[in-house]
Amino acid sequence: MELAIGQTHPLKITDIAFGGEGVGRLGDFVVFVPFVAMGETVEVQIIDVKKRFARGKVERIVEASPTRVEPLCKYYGECGGCQYQHLAYPEQLAIKHKQVCDVFARIGGLATGIIAPVVPCPSPYGYRNRIMIRSQWDKFKQGLNIGFIRADNRLVVDIDECQIAEPALSNQIREVHAHPPPKGGLKVVLRIPPEGWEVPRDSFFQNNFFLLPRLVETVRECLVDCGTRHLVDVYCGVGFFSLELADSVETYTGVELDAMAIKAARRNAITRQRSNGTFVAGSAEEKLPELLQQTTPTASTVILDPPRKGCQPEIIELLRQVRPRQVIYVSCHPATMARDLNVMCAEGVFKVTRVVPLDMFPQTAHVECVADLRHDS
């Protein structure tokens, strides 16, 4: 079959790929289509053709899935922030579990039996405590668009609310509209500060307060089960995991490149009366070798909570050499996490005992995962 841009074809959706696009086949071509559900038959218009795959957009739903629901957001499908609002929440969780299993099996070489069901969020809407909106000059209306990047291009869609953000942030969006940036191209970060924590404006903090206790509980269960006495928290930010888990260990040390975050972490330690540890400013690659020398590997747990791109190879190799008893890896990007776990577990140095996915990002294609790795001396 020869596909060309502009053609219209019926397409049976047989899978939902990581990232949220539906998958179907037309002859030898795999066709990716957003905003569809498993099992649906849709009429798609081809919008892009590559050598072995194509992309399409839905023109008409021929046979709808029973899991399809009405999106809550009036911008859904136009705004690129969400991918799953058209799916019932239990279906979102099932899709994410399958995707995590597929990614960890394909990239990480891990058995899917160790992957727990996805922990649901108690508030599937209105959960985000931090968003970043953009301003862009619209030459047609001769004014600024203020909002998020569109789903189908790099232009900004003008919004006055966000259904997955906490309601107070939608009020802040309207304030930005009332007092707009002086020009296009500027980004505006809106945030609700976490109660009891000092977080500098540009420093990282988990964006879902509703599921945060369950994330901490998951990591704590891994830590306590292993029974180690010392905790090294890599990419520690403002000290969240270090300070939440400090009462479960004799000592903790956090390391973070963001100097402002480290200063905040030290003040957070005082506020939370966690005096059995320290925070070190610097890159993990530079500081971690010395920090690991100060602990007994057989009595130590290392927490890794890296950026989406994953860990630096030097960090992984260092952990393979030092071999702490436990590594707890926390990530919002299962593919880079699976890649890193595959390397860490090579030659049996570490073994992944379980992976717990948590739906920190309902209505989107993202998912947080916690992996418990052990080294048996």
Secondary structure as the mmCIF struct_conf table of DSSP 4:
data_model
#
loop_
_struct_conf.conf_type_id
_struct_conf.id
_struct_conf.beg_label_comp_id
_struct_conf.beg_label_asym_id
_struct_conf.beg_label_seq_id
_struct_conf.end_label_comp_id
_struct_conf.end_label_asym_id
_struct_conf.end_label_seq_id
TURN_TY1_P TURN_TY1_P1 ILE A 5 GLY A 6
STRN STRN1 THR A 8 LYS A 12
STRN STRN2 ASP A 15 ILE A 16
TURN_TY1_P TURN_TY1_P2 PHE A 18 GLY A 19
BEND BEND1 GLY A 20 GLY A 20
STRN STRN3 GLY A 22 LEU A 26
TURN_TY1_P TURN_TY1_P3 GLY A 27 ASP A 28
STRN STRN4 PHE A 29 VAL A 33
BEND BEND2 PRO A 34 PHE A 35
TURN_TY1_P TURN_TY1_P4 MET A 38 GLY A 39
STRN STRN5 THR A 41 VAL A 49
BEND BEND3 LYS A 51 ARG A 52
STRN STRN6 PHE A 53 GLU A 63
TURN_TY1_P TURN_TY1_P5 PRO A 66 THR A 67
STRN STRN7 ARG A 68 ARG A 68
BEND BEND4 LEU A 72 LEU A 72
TURN_TY1_P TURN_TY1_P6 LYS A 74 TYR A 75
STRN STRN8 TYR A 76 TYR A 76
TURN_TY1_P TURN_TY1_P7 GLY A 77 GLU A 78
STRN STRN9 CYS A 79 CYS A 79
BEND BEND5 GLY A 80 GLY A 81
BEND BEND6 GLN A 83 GLN A 83
TURN_TY1_P TURN_TY1_P8 GLN A 85 HIS A 86
STRN STRN10 LEU A 87 LEU A 87
HELX_RH_AL_P HELX_RH_AL_P1 TYR A 89 ARG A 106
TURN_TY1_P TURN_TY1_P9 ILE A 107 GLY A 108
HELX_RH_3T_P HELX_RH_3T_P1 THR A 112 ILE A 114
STRN STRN11 ILE A 115 ILE A 115
HELX_LH_PP_P HELX_LH_PP_P1 ALA A 116 VAL A 118
STRN STRN12 VAL A 119 VAL A 119
HELX_LH_PP_P HELX_LH_PP_P2 PRO A 120 CYS A 121
BEND BEND7 PRO A 122 PRO A 122
BEND BEND8 PRO A 124 GLY A 126
STRN STRN13 ARG A 128 ARG A 128
BEND BEND9 ASN A 129 ASN A 129
STRN STRN14 ARG A 130 ASP A 138
TURN_TY1_P TURN_TY1_P10 LYS A 139 GLN A 142
STRN STRN15 GLY A 143 ILE A 149
STRN STRN16 ARG A 150 ARG A 150
BEND BEND10 ALA A 151 LEU A 155
STRN STRN17 VAL A 156 ASP A 158
BEND BEND11 ASP A 160 ASP A 160
TURN_TY1_P TURN_TY1_P11 GLN A 163 ILE A 164
STRN STRN18 ALA A 165 ALA A 165
HELX_RH_AL_P HELX_RH_AL_P2 PRO A 167 ALA A 178
BEND BEND12 HIS A 179 HIS A 179
BEND BEND13 PRO A 182 LYS A 183
TURN_TY1_P TURN_TY1_P12 GLY A 184 GLY A 185
STRN STRN19 LYS A 187 ARG A 191
HELX_LH_PP_P HELX_LH_PP_P3 PRO A 193 PRO A 194
TURN_TY1_P TURN_TY1_P13 GLU A 195 GLY A 196
TURN_TY1_P TURN_TY1_P14 ARG A 201 ASP A 202
BEND BEND14 SER A 203 SER A 203
BEND BEND15 ASN A 207 ASN A 207
STRN STRN20 ASN A 208 ASN A 208
TURN_TY1_P TURN_TY1_P15 PHE A 209 LEU A 211
HELX_RH_AL_P HELX_RH_AL_P3 LEU A 212 CYS A 226
TURN_TY1_P TURN_TY1_P16 GLY A 227 GLY A 227
BEND BEND16 ARG A 229 ARG A 229
STRN STRN21 HIS A 230 VAL A 234
TURN_TY1_P TURN_TY1_P17 TYR A 235 TYR A 235
TURN_TY1_P TURN_TY1_P18 GLY A 237 GLY A 239
HELX_RH_AL_P HELX_RH_AL_P4 PHE A 240 LEU A 245
HELX_RH_3T_P HELX_RH_3T_P2 ALA A 246 SER A 248
BEND BEND17 VAL A 249 GLU A 250
STRN STRN22 THR A 251 GLU A 256
BEND BEND18 LEU A 257 LEU A 257
HELX_RH_AL_P HELX_RH_AL_P5 ALA A 259 THR A 271
TURN_TY1_P TURN_TY1_P19 ARG A 272 GLN A 273
BEND BEND19 ASN A 276 ASN A 276
STRN STRN23 GLY A 277 ALA A 281
BEND BEND20 GLY A 282 GLY A 282
HELX_RH_AL_P HELX_RH_AL_P6 ALA A 284 GLN A 293
TURN_TY1_P TURN_TY1_P20 GLN A 294 GLN A 294
BEND BEND21 THR A 295 THR A 295
HELX_RH_3T_P HELX_RH_3T_P3 PRO A 297 ALA A 299
STRN STRN24 SER A 300 LEU A 304
TURN_TY1_P TURN_TY1_P21 ARG A 308 LYS A 309
HELX_RH_AL_P HELX_RH_AL_P7 PRO A 313 VAL A 322
BEND BEND22 ARG A 325 ARG A 325
STRN STRN25 GLN A 326 SER A 331
BEND BEND23 CYS A 332 CYS A 332
HELX_RH_AL_P HELX_RH_AL_P8 PRO A 334 MET A 344
TURN_TY1_P TURN_TY1_P22 CYS A 345 CYS A 345
HELX_RH_3T_P HELX_RH_3T_P4 ALA A 346 GLY A 348
BEND BEND24 VAL A 349 VAL A 349
STRN STRN26 LYS A 351 LEU A 358
BEND BEND25 MET A 360 PHE A 361
TURN_TY1_P TURN_TY1_P23 PRO A 362 GLN A 363
BEND BEND26 THR A 364 ALA A 365
STRN STRN27 GLU A 368 ARG A 374
#
